[in-house]
Amino acid sequence: RQQMNLSSINLRFFANVAPLIGGLNKAERAMQKSARSMQKLGGSLSMKLTAPIVAFGAVSTSAFKDFELEMAKVKAVSGATGAEFESLRQNALDLGKSTIFSAAQVANLQTEYAKLGFTSAQIEGVTGSTLALAQATDTELGRAAEVVGGTLRGFGMDVSQTGHLTDVMALSFSTSALDMEKFAESMKYVAPVASAAGVSVEETTAMVGLLA
């Protein structure tokens, strides 16, 4: 039997493993390339995910500050403290979630009603309906509060009737030439007289609408 020497063994070994080594080298290079790509992708994803999160955090912080500032105004103007103030605060938060307006905007509306002399309980009673009217008529919240509040007072209406009043206003605005400004200007003079004569807000609004 022919005896193999060390040189021939080494030659055969390297001949057999050479393709394997070549394949491993290719695999290593591919893995290194893939790792670099994943690193770049990871950095890109990190930026794409982190940036919106950071931006959202900034917006949330700003919104919270705006809300707290508006609630401080509500407290100062209304004089509400303790349970009354917490109730107003919760009212603003709830309406901020259930309407198109932010909690800060709702708090601003509360302040406007407080300036008109409405109590904390009355403010809670008129805020939701006023928001709905402002949305339906595209009216600035402060102006909506001024007109609704003035009309309630002019007719001697209770705040529990706010929803009825705003419904009458919205319907009239959509079916006649009457709008928020014409309505407000007319009611300054007509509401006290109509109320004294026992004429309802619906009848008065209808007559004003015919004259608009």
N, C-alpha and C positions, 0 to 999 in steps of 0.2 A: 504494500500500500504506500502510495506516495505521501511523504510527510510534508505538511504545509509549514512554511516558515513564517515568522512574525510579519514580514513585509507583505506577504500575499494576504494574510488575514486582515491586516489593516486596510489594504487596498479594497478588499471585498466589502469590509464593514462600511467604509466611507462611501463606496459605490452604492450601497443599499440605503444608507441614511441620508445621502445628499439630497434626494428629492424631498424627503421629510423635512430637512432643515430649511430647504428653499421654501416649502409650503409654510413652515412656521414663521419664517422671516416675513413672508407676504402677509400672513395673518396678523403678525405683530404690527406691521406698518399700517394695515387696515384699521386695527384697533386703536392705534395712536391717532390716526386721522379722524376716526369716529369720536374718540374722546375729545379732540379739539373742537369738533363740530358740536358735540353735546355741551361742551363748556360755553361755546358761543351762544347756543340755543338757550342754555340755562340763564346766561346773562341777559339775553333778550327777553325771555319770559319773565325774569325777575323784574326787569324794568317795566314791562307791560302790565304785570300784575301789581307791582309795588306802587307805581305812579298813580293809578286810579284809587288804590286804597289810601294813599297819602292824601290825594285830592279830596276823597270822600271824607276823610277825617278832618281836613281843614274846613270843608263846607259844614260838616256837622258841628264843629266847634263854633264856627261863626254863627250858625243858626241858633245854637244854644245861648250864645252871648246876646244875640238880638232879642231872643225871647225873654231872657232874664232882665234885660234893660227895659223892655216894654212892660213887664210885670212890675218892675220898680215904679214905673210911671203910674200904673194902675193903682198901686198901693198908695202912692203919694197923693193922687188926685181924688180917689174914692174914699180914702181914709180907712179902708178895710184892713182889718187885722185878724190874726188868729184863724178860726174856722172859716170866717167869711172870705178872707183872702185866699186860703187854700182851696175853697170851693170855686172861686173865680179862676184860680190857676188851673185846676183840673178841667174846668169848663173850656178854657182856652186850648189845653192840650187835646181834649177829646174832639173839639171842633176842628182843630188843626189836622187831625187824622182822618176825619170823616167828610171834609169839604176840600175844595180846591185851594183854600187859603191856608197859609202857614199858621202855626200857633202864635208866632210873633204878630202877624197881621190881625188875628182874632183879639189878641191882647191890646193892640192899638185901637181896635173898635171899642173894646171895653172902656178904654181911657176916654174916647170921644163921648160915650154915654155918661161916664162919670162927670165930665165937664158940663153936661146938660143937667146935672143934678139927680141923675138916676141912682137909686141905692144899689147895693151889691146884688140883692135878690132880684131887683127889677132888671139889672144889667143881664143877668143870666136868662131872664125871661124874654129878652128882646134880641139877643145876639144871634141866635141861630136863624131866625126869620129874616133878619137884616142881611146876613151873609147870603142867603138864598136870593133875596131881592137884588142885591148888588151884583151877584153873578148873572142873574137873568137879564138885568138891564145894563150891564157893563158900567156900573157906577162906582166911583171911588168910595171906599168904605166910610171915610169920615163924612162925606156928603150924604151918603145913605143914612147914616145915623142921625145927622142933623134934620133931614126931611122926615124920616119916620118918627123920631122923637118929637119934633114939633107938631106933627099931625096928631099923634096920640094925645099930646097935651091940648091941642086946639079943640079936639072933640071930647076931651075928658074921658078918654078910653083907658081901660086897665091894660097893663102889659100882657096879660093873658090873651088879649085880642090882637096882639102884634101880627101873628100869623095870618089872621083874617084881613087885616089892613094891608099887609104886603101882597097878599094874593089879589086883592082888589086893585092895588096899584099896578102890579105886573100885568093883569088882564087888561086894564084900561090902556096901558102903554102899548100893548100889542094889538089893540083893536081900534085905536083912534089916533089922532095927531098929537095927543098928549104925551109928554115925556117928563123926565124927572124935574127939569128946571121949570117948565110951564106949570107942572103940578105944584111944586114948592111955592112958586110966586103966587099962584092963585089961592092956595090954602092959607097963606099968611093972613089974607083978608076974609076969605069965605068961611073957613073952619069955625071960628068963634061964633059967627052969626048963625051958621047952619046948626051948630050944636045947641045954641040957645033956642032955636026954633024947632028943635026936635027932629031935624033932617039927618038921616043916617049918612055915614061916610060913603056908602055905595051910591046913594042917590046924588050926593054932592059931587062925587068923582065923575059920575055919569054926565051931570050937567056941565061941569067944567070941561069934560072931554068933548062935548058938543060945541063948546065955544072956542076950543083950541084951534 
